[in-house]
Amino acid sequence: MLQGDSIATTYLDQAQILRIAADNAVDAIHPGFGFLSERADFAQAVGDAGIQWVGPSPSAITQMGDKMSARITMRNAGVPVIPGEEIEQVEEEAALIAIEEASHRVGYPLLLKASSGGGGKGMRAVHDASELISAARGARREAIAAFGDGRVYLERLLTGSKHVEIQILADRHGRTIHLGERECSVQRRHQKVFEEAPCATMRPQLREAMGSAA
């Protein structure tokens, strides 16, 4: 039904999607994965059109789409987060000073991560202080090029760990369940190569603890 010859003119064309939904008296839109699924403006546009949006609210998408905001939200909700520190300074020299100061509190090895976007962009592993400033400049430069936002934050780098994500499902009445986990540890340049569910090495007790926290 979508007319176009590229992703931009089909799955990312909000106006066309909403027009098709209106023409076909669509009751609800589920965005699936990727494309417009994490666009708060699309979620808002769907609601404004009188169509049920099946997904997080626009405010939740905005809040969780910014990783520093997400960390703060999770901490305030009592969810365990990796030790780290948010860097709010936008101007580069001020940000670099704040990053250097925070590194003493976080400790090495650490990970610099872009607050916006994903896909491994704006991430740098730093193993000692001699690497920090050049890594921070590189992470900020990459984040600005990819997302238009150079803010980065610090997390303690957990070596020998696994990247396991918990999937949750909630409804408008506040009922929330978790749907188990997916193993995302196989990565290249901080980008997932493939995902596996369930995680073959997950202990039942840890699965329950992570599910409850999520």
N, C-alpha and C positions, 0 to 999 in steps of 0.2 A: 504493500500500500504506500510505503514511503517512496517519493520520487526524488531521484538524485543519483549522482555518480561518485560520491565520496562520503566518508563518515560525516564530514561537516555539513553536508547537504541532506543527510538522512537521519542517522541516530542522534546527531547533535543539534538538529534543527528544531528548536523548541516550538516555534510558531507553527510549523507543519504538523508536528505531533499533536498539538492542542487543537488545530483545525480538524484533523482527522477524527480526534476523539469527539469533538462537538458534532461533526457531521454524522457520526455513527451512534450518538446518544450514549457514549461510554460513561459508566458509573464510576470507575476507578482506574487509576494508572499505577502499575507496579514497575519501577524503573529497572529492575534486574540488577546486573553488576556492571561497574564501569560506566562509560559514557556519561549520562546525566544523573546517575544514581546519587552522587555526592554534591550536586549543585543545589544550593539553598534557593537560588532564584527560580529554578525550575519547579521545585517543590511548592514555592509560594505561588507561582503562576498557575499551577494545577489547582490549588485550593481556591485561588481568586476566580477561576473559571467554573467553580461549583462542582468540581470533580474530586472524589475521594483520593487522596494521596496515600499509597500503601508504603509507608516508610517513616523514618524519623522526621520530626517537625523541622521546618526551616531553621529555627533557632538552634535546635540540637545539631543539625548538620554544620552550621556555622561554628558552633562551640567546639565540636569534636573534630572539625576539619583543621583547626589550628592546634598543633600538637602541644604547644605550651599551655594553651587554654585547657586542653583535654587533660593534661597532667594535673593542673590545679583543681579541675573539677573532680577528677578521680580521688585525689588526696582528700578533698573536702568531704567526699562521700565515703571515706574510709576504705577505699580500694588500695591494696598495696601497689606501689610504683617503684621502678628502679631508682636508686639514689641518684640525684642529679640536681641541676639548678637551671632555672629559666633566666634568660638574658633578654631584658626588655629594650635595651638601648638599640636604636636604629642606625644612628650615625656610626660609621665604621670605627674610627679611633676610640670613641667611647665604648663601643661594643667590645673591641679587642682588649681594652683595659679590664672591663667587667669579666670577660671570658678568662683572662689570666688570673684574676683574683678568685674567681669561682673554681678554677682548676685545683687550687690548693685545698679547697674544702671537699671537692668531689674525689680527688685522688686519681692516680694513673693505674692501669690504662683507662682511658675514657673515650667516649664517642661524641663527636660533634654532629648534631642533627638539625636539618632545616625545620623550622616550625611549620612551614606551609608545604603542600604538595606531598609527593611520595615517590615510589619507584626507585629508591636508592639515591636520588639526586640530593646534593647538598649534605652528604654524610662523609665523615672522615674519622678513621680510627687514629688515636694519638697515644703513643706508648711512653713518651717522656716529654718533659717541658721544652726540650730543644725543638720539637716538631710543632708545638702548639700554634704559634702565631701564623706560620705559613699555612698550616692546615686550616686554621680559622678563616684566613683570607680566601683560600681556595673554596671552602664550603660556602662562604657568603657569596662569592662571585658566581658559583654554580647555581645557588638558590635564586639569586636575582635573575639570572638568565632564564631559568626554568619556570619560576613562579612569580617573579616581580617582587619578591619579598626576601630580603637578605638576613632576616632574623634567624639565629641558631641558638640551640641550648645544649647543655652538657648532660650526659648520662655516664655513669660508671660502665665501662665495657666489661661484660660478663663473658669471660673466656671459658670454653668447654661447655657452654650451655646450649639449649635448643630453643628454637623460635616456634612456639606453639600458641595458636590463637583459639579463643573460645567464641563460638557463635551463639548469639542470643536472639530471642524473638519476644516481642512485647505487643500488647494491644492498647487501645485507647483507654481501657479501664485500669491500667496499671498492672495488669497481670503479665509477669515476665518468666520465661523459662530459658534454660540454656540447651543447646542442641549438640553438645559434645564439642570436641576439639578438632583442629586440623594442624598437621605437622608441616611447617613452612621453613625448615632449617636448610634445605638444599637451595643455596643462593649463589648468584654470581654478581659481584659488584654491589652487594647489599640489595639485590633484586631477586625475588623468588623465581626459581626455575620451574618447580612444580610443587603441588600440595598433596598431602595424603591424609586420609581420615579413616579410622581413628589413628592416633599416634601409637606406633607399635611399642614404644618404650614407656608409655604413660602408666604410672601406678594408679590403681583405683582410688586410693586415698587422695593422691594429688589431683586426680581428675575431679573428684568431688569438691575439694577445696577451691580449685580454680573456677569451677562452675558456680559455686556459691558466691565467690567474690565477684564474678562477672554479673 
